[in-house]
């Protein structure tokens, strides 16, 4: 829905319409009057009058806003110069649209749009301020007395009258021809102005198309350059990251190798310590075993001596004392045998704990 959207599209896109109105506005400001189609004239009036209204206040901001719409430095200079001086006191209604009828060929409605304070060109069909007069040769019906005028004077008067009439006729013809020539010149000027405006629009459209193509080409080149630089930077970053990763991997491998060497050294040290402790424990066990064997031998010898003494002292009692002595010496021998085995088990448990 186009509710309250009364813009005249003129059968053009937004950019094309703005360019057309800018060109027509520049032509109107420079030539003060242009001939175009009626829809364009009406659209131009609503487009150019706000710009002319800004020209009343000559500031940098207003000049920039006018140039933003007109896109023509000469037109902006003319607008804030001569046009602002002439239209400075007018509160509004800076332009006038006059219909001209249909154009031959496509029957388009034509119109003239002009700045009202610059209407110093007479419209077509206007008459000059000089009143046309034409004298006619009067024929006298009265007969002159023969005595008051001679034949020569009559001839001279007739020749003078004919000469005056010829001069007046020539002046009237020259005035008519000059008026017709002026009208033709004005028509030619208006047609030329329209042609110039249309040519300016075409030139501006072609220039805008060329500028757009050039801008697209430049943008594509810049995008290609930027993309190439970005790819190069990304490749450099990737190479640097790969180098850092390789360096970090090498450092990790060195750290792992150093840790493995330290672990191997620690294992060797632990094995050496365990071997030394095991050897010491074995030596201690052997010494303990030897001591126990010596104690067992001594206990056995003592028991035998006791048995012998008992046998010698009580031969009649039989074997009971010997049995009792043997029973008493057996626990001592068992304890002596268990002692080395307990020490060996303790040494083995200590070695296992150290190994863990």
Buried (B, 14 or more C-beta within 10 A) or exposed (E): EEEEEEEBEBEEEEEBBBBBBBBBBBBBBBBBBBBBBBBBBBBBBEBBBEBBBBBBEEEEEBBEBBBEBBBBEEBBBBBBEEBBEBBEEBEEEBBBBEEBEEEEEEEEBBBBBBBEBBEEBEEEEEEEEEEEEEEEEEEEEEEEEEEEEEEEEEEEEEEEEEEEBEEBEEEEEEEEEEBEEEBEEBEEBBEEBBEBBBEBBEEBBEEBEEEEEEEEEEEEEEEEEEEEEEEEEEEEEEEEEEEEEEEEEEEEEEEEEEEEEEEEEEEEEEEEEBEEBBEEBBEBBEEBBEEBEEBBEEBBEEBEEBBEEBBEEEEEEEEEBBEEBBEEBEEBBEBBEEBBEEBBEEBBEBBEEEEE
